[in-house]
Amino acid sequence: MNKTEAQGLGRRGLLAAGTVAPLLAGLARPAAAQAPSALPAAGQPILIRGAFILSMDPAIGDLPQGDILVQDGVIRAVAASIPAPEGALVLEGAGRIVLPGMVNGHIHLAQTMQRGLSTEHSFGGYFQTIVLRHSNRMTPADVQLADQAGGLEQIAAGVTTVMDWSRETMSPDHADAALAGLDAAGIRAVLAYTAPPIPQGGDAAAINGRMIAHARSLLAARAEGLVRIWTCLQGPDFTPLAPALADMKRLAELGVPIAIHTGAGIYPNRKTRLLAQLDAEGLLNERLQIVHANTHEADEYKLAADRGVMLCSTPEVEMRMGHGHPSMFQAAAAGMKVSVGTDIPSMVGGGILPQLRVAMAAELHRINAAALAAGQGVPATPPVTARQMLEFATIGGARGLGLDRVTGSLTPGKRADILVVRADQPLTTPRSDPAGLVLLQAGAGEIETVLVDGRIRKRDGRLTVPGSDAVFARLQARAEEMAAAAR
């Protein structure tokens, strides 16, 4: 167990089979499972009863039949059997698998409004169409609507935490709108606040100063809670080195993580030994997330790991657009904190499970092809497992955003970000291998219930956030207007 894990697991004494029942016995009253549509009142305990639990916490392990108690947004106990507190909402877990909510480590969430427009795009076509003809024209109201709809989509797919790399925060008003959309969706999020492009003849110092002043005010208000603030930049692989480094140093003064895209072979200004150069400038540290990072030199992943750098891989977009083979396995082997993301909703959707499947297949293909080319047989036991892939999406994803003390595992004391997956449906019966079933068989339709911060955001397969249908109706109408204007 690493230091961060140890700091976040202070209530593990609740887990022993002999301790949970006596602790809660005084509260216990008979409680029957409520009607499927019931939602808990404020402060009402929630008990998930009799599920197969994939805790993603090595101190707890898997429970073939177990209970989870949630109250006030916190996981209070995980055990084989927990007496139901008086007045608890009891969720039936029989025939279900429960695991932590998934983490989407990199998504341009406002592009939810451009869903499907990049179906046939190359990297260049994507920038010419989405970035220059759509993203740069979005109003604050557009950003709020798209972020709310995107957050709801992610919840429906089992994602409880997103890192929104928002190039659409072109002004303080856009940033406020993005936060309003995330708040309305009720998803845990990191909003990565961008430095806007400077128009020709614009006052760069004034524009950047206004953005930094606004970001500082947001940081003071969002240091804790469901939505937090990062910053994001184009980075040195998109601009000349000197101004890129100056931007990174300027934003580093805010003391929050910086996210940049790096190391893809298709980037027009890709620089060799970039991570080593960032290290020499004091910018390679635990407050940096590198995205994609497909083609860095092998020793640089180890250097980044030693400095605490986070990495996010977006396998499907990377392989389609020519970034290179997903670097997540090489980075994880070097010791880096790795998350997985979906990247651009204009091309791909469906949450994190499809990305995990693509990544697993790609890595096994690479390993098998190398073995066959060397005159060897393919490994009898594949070296990439379903459990490893689910870790990338849960506790690994939380580490990759610096949130592993908050979420990522079903650990008492952490916030209650929880998925309940049906394991008795046409796509998920029989339940022979629970981890493999979730990874390779289940989809959004089998994700029955989603809790974010202890609040039920999806129940019986439907979103419970008020007004969700109206949000998607408005999104459709506005997307059609923007598409017509961009022709």
N, C-alpha and C positions, 0 to 999 in steps of 0.2 A: 504494500500500500504506500502511495506517495504521500508527501506532506499535506498537499491540498486535500486529498481524500480524508486523511486522518482528522483534519480540522473540521470537516463537514459531517463527520459521523459520530457525533458525541452522544447520541441517544441509542446506541446499539444494545444497551442493556435491556431495552424493551423486547428484544427479539427472541430471547431464549424461551423455549416452550413453557418452562416453569415459572416465568415471571409475568407474562402478559395477562393471563387470566386472573391471578390474585390482584394485580394492579387495578384492573377494571371491574372486578367483581362487584364492588360497591355501586357501580353505575349500571350494572346489567339489568335489563328487563326484557322479557320476551318481545321480539319485534318481527313482524312478517314483512316480506318483500312488498313494497308499495306498487301502486299501479304504474305501468310502464311510462306514462307521461309525466309522472310526478317529478318536480324539481325541488331541491332543498331550500328551506328558508335560510336567511342569514344566521350563521352560527350553528345550524343544524348539523350534527355529525352525519357522515356518510360511511357506511360499511359495505365493502365489496366482499361477498361471502362465497366461499367454495370454488374459487377459480384456480387454474394452473397459473402460477406466478413465476414470470421470468424477471427477477428483481434487478439484474445487472449490478448487484452488489455482492462481491465475493464473500462477505461475512454472512450473508443471508442465503445466497444460492437460489436454486429453483425449489419451489414448493408445489408438488403435484396437486395438492388441494390446500388452499390457504385463504386467509382473510387479510384485508387491508382496512385500517381505520383512518379516516380523514376528518379533521375538524379545523375550522378557522384557516383553511387553505394549506394546512400542514399535514404531512403523513405522520400520524401519531404512533402507529404500531403496524407490524407485519408479522404474522404468525400463522401456525396451522389452524388455530381456532381462537377467535376473539369474541367475547360476549358483546352483544349489541347494546350500546348505551341507550338509555331511555329517549324515545323520540327520534331515533336515528332513521335516516333513509337507507334502506337496505337494497343494494343492487345485487341481483342474482348473478353468481359467477359460474354456476355449473355449465359445462359445455363451452367455456370461454377461456381465453388466455389473456392475462393481464401483464402489461409491461410498461416501462416508462414512456412518456411522450417522446416523439422523435424531434431532432434538431435539424433544421435546414440552415446550414452554415453560410450560405451565400445565395441570395436571390435579389433580382432587380424587381421589387414587388410592384412598383407602379406600372410595369409593363403588362400587368394583368389586363389592362385596357387594350393592349395590342395582341391579345391571345390569337395564335394561329397565323399571324402575318409573316412569321419567319419560317414557315414550313419548308419553303424551298430556298432559304437564304444561305449564301456563303457568308463568311465573316465580313467581307466588304459590303455585300448587299444588306446585311443586318445594320451596319453602321449608317449606310446611306439612307435606309428606309426608317428604321426604328429610332435611332438616336437623333438624326438630323431633321426628320420630317414628322416625328411624333413626340419623342421625349422632350425635345427642346421647345415644344409648343404647348405643353400641358400647363393649364392654369392650376392654382392652388386647389380649387374645387375638384379638378380632375384627379390630382394626386391623392386627395383625401378619399375620393370614391374608389379609386383603383387600389389603394393600400387596404381599405376596409374589405373590399371584395377579395383581394389576394390573401389577406389574413384569414378570412372565412374559408376560402378554398383550402388553404394549408391545414386548418383545423379539421375539415372534412376528411382530409387524407391522412390524419393521424400525426400531424406536425404540431407541436405545442410551443416551439421556440423558433423564431426566424431571425436571421441577420439580413436586414434590408439595406443593401448597398445602393443608396438612392442618389443617382445622378440627377434625378428630377428636383432635388432640393436646391433650386436655382436662386432662391431668395429666402429670407427669414419667413415670409408668409408661406412659401412652399414647405419649409421644414415644419412649421406649426401644423399645416394641413396634413402632412404625413403622420405626425404624431396623433392627430385627431382620428385619422383613419385606423391606425393601429389600436388606439384605445377603444374605438367603437367595435372592432373585431373581437377584442378580448383575448388577444394572443400575447404570449411572452415574446419580447422582441428586443433587438438591438437596432437602432436607427443609425446608419452610418451617414453622417452629414457631410456633404461634399463642398469643395471649394468651386464656385461657379466659373464658367469661362468668362473671360474679360472681353467685352465687345470692343471692336476697333475704336480707338480714341478714348476708351473708358479709363476711369481713374482706378487703377488696380489697387492702390493702397487703400482708397476709401471703400471700395467694394469688399476687399478682403477683411478690412478692419470691421466693417459692419457685420459680416458673417461670423467672425471670431467673437465679437462682443455678444452676438445673439447665441452662439454655441455655448459660451460661458454661462449665460443665464439659464439655458436649458440644463446644463450639467448640474447646476446648483439645485434644480428642481427634480432631476431624474437620476440622482446618484444611486438610489435604490428603487425598488418597485418593479412593475411588470415590464416597462419599456425603459431602456437605457440608451445612452448616447455614445457613439463612436464617431470617427471621421473617416473619410475615404478620399483617395486621390487617384488621378490617372497613373501617376508613378513614372519611374525612369524608363520603362520600356515603351512609353508613349511620347515622351518629350525629351529634349536635351537634358543631360545629366545635371548640370549645375542648377537650373531653376527647379528641377524636380527635387533635388536634395534640399534646396532652400525652402520649398513648400513643406517637405516632411519635417524639417527642423522647426519651422514656424508652428506647425500644428502639434508637434511633440510637446510644445510648451503648455498645451492644454492638459497634459497628463492623462489622456485617454487613448485607447488603442487606435491605430491607423491601419486601414486596409488598402492594399494595392494589388493590381493584377500584375503578375510577373511571369517570366520564363516560358512563354509559349512561342513556338517556332514561327507563328504567323504574325507576331507583333512587329510593326514596321521599324521600331527603334530598339529592338531587343539587344541587350548588352550582355556580353559574356562576363562571367565572374561577378554578376551583379550583387549577390548576397555578400560576397567578400568585400565588395566596395561599400555596401551599406554598413557592414560591421566596422570597417575602418572609420566611418563617419559617426559611429556610436548610435546607429539607427536600427541595428539588429538586436531586438530585445523582446521581452514578454508582452510588450504593448503593440506588436506588429503582427498583422495577419497577411500572409501572402496567398493569393488566389490563383488557382490553376497550377502555376509553378512546375510545368511539365518537364522542362528540359534543362534544369540547373545541373551543374556538375555534381557528381556523386558526393564529394566531400563537403559540398555546400549544405546539403540536407543535414549532415551531422553537425556542421557549424551552427546552422539555424536551430537544431534541437538543443545544442548546448546553451544557446542564448535564450531559449524559451519561446521561440517564434511559433505562432500558430499557422496552420495551413488548411485551406479548404479546397477540395477537389470537386469538380462538377462533371462527372464522367461522360454523360450522354452528349452534352454540348461540346465538350473537348474533343471527343472522338469524331463527331459529325463535322466540326468546323476546322479541324486540322491543328488544334493546339498541341496534340501529342498524346501518348499513352497516359492514362491517369497516374499521377505521381503519389497517390495516397499510400500505396503499399510500401514503396521505397522510403517515403518520408516517415511512415510509422515504424519501419524497421530501423531507421536511424534514430528513433526516439522522439520524433516531433509529435505535437498535439494536433490531431487530424480530425476535421469535420468534413461532411459531405453536403453539397448543395445542388439545387436545381438550376440556378443561374437565370435563364431568360424565359419568362412565361410566354413570350411571343413565339417560342419554338416548342418548349416541353412543359409539361405539367404533371399532375398526379402525385405530388409529394415525393418523399425520399425513397420509398420502397423500390420504384422502378430504377432509380439511380444505383441503388445497392446491387440490384440484379445485373445491370449493365456492367458495373465495375467488377463484380465477381466473375462474370463470364469473360470479360476482357483479360483479367489477370490470369485466369486459368488457361485461356487460349495462349497467352504469351508464354507461360510456363511449359505447356504441352508442346508448343511449336519449337521452343528451344531444345527440349528433350529429344524430340524426333529429329531435329536438325543435327544433333550430336550423336545420332545413332542409338539413342536410348529409348526405352519405353516410357510412356507417360506415367506419372506417379500413381501407384496403386491406391493411395489415399490422397485425395486432393488437399494441398496445403492451405487452402483458403476455406474457412468454414462459415456456416450460417451464423454461428454465435459471434464470430469475429466481425461479420458484416453488421449485425445488429448492434454490436458495441460501437462501431463507427457512428451509428445513427442516434445513440442514446448517451451513455456516459462519455464515450469518446467525443461525440459532438459537443457535449456540454463543456468538456475540457478545452475543446478547440475554440470556444467563445469565452473562456474564463468563468464559466457559470457552474462548474461541477460541485460547488458547495451549495448550490441552489436547486439544481435539477439534474436529470440524467440517470438516476437510479431510484428504485423504490426503497428509500432509506428513511427511517424515522428521523424527523427534524428537517428534512428537505421539503420544499414546496410540492404540492400534490399535482404534478403533471403526469397524467395516467391515461393509458389506452386500454379499452376492453375490446378484445377481438373475438368474434364468433368463430368457434372451432367445431360447429355442428351444421354447417351450411354446405350446399352442393360443392363449393370450391374448397372446402376445408374439412371434409370428412373422408377418411378417419384421421384422428389426431395421433399420428405415430411419432413424429418429431416436432415438438412445439416450436422450437426456434426456426427450423426449416420451413414449417408451415407458414409462420408469419412472414418470413422473408420471401419465399418462393411461390406461395399459393394465394395468400390473402391479398385483398385489395381494399380500396376505400369502402366498398360496399360491405365488407366483413368487419370493418371498424365500427362497432356498435355505439360505443360511448367514449367521449373524450372529456377529460377534466383538465383545465388549465388553471393553475393556482387554486385548486380546490373547487372551482366552479364548473358545473356541467355545461359544456359548450356544444356537445353533440349527444343525443340520446335516442336510442332505438333507430339509429341510422340517419337521423335528421338533425340539422343544426337547430340549436335552441336559442340562438342570439336573436332577439326581437328585430323584426324588419328585414331579415336576411333576403327574403324573396324580392322585396322592393329594391334592395341594393343591387341585385343582379339584373333586374329589369332596367334600372337607371344605367348600369354599366353597358348593357347592350345598346341602348339608345345613344349614349355618348360615344361609344366606340364607332358606331356607324357614322355619326357626324364627323368625327375626326378622320376616319378613313376617306370620306368623301372630300374633305378639305385638303387632304394630302395628295390627292391625285394630280 
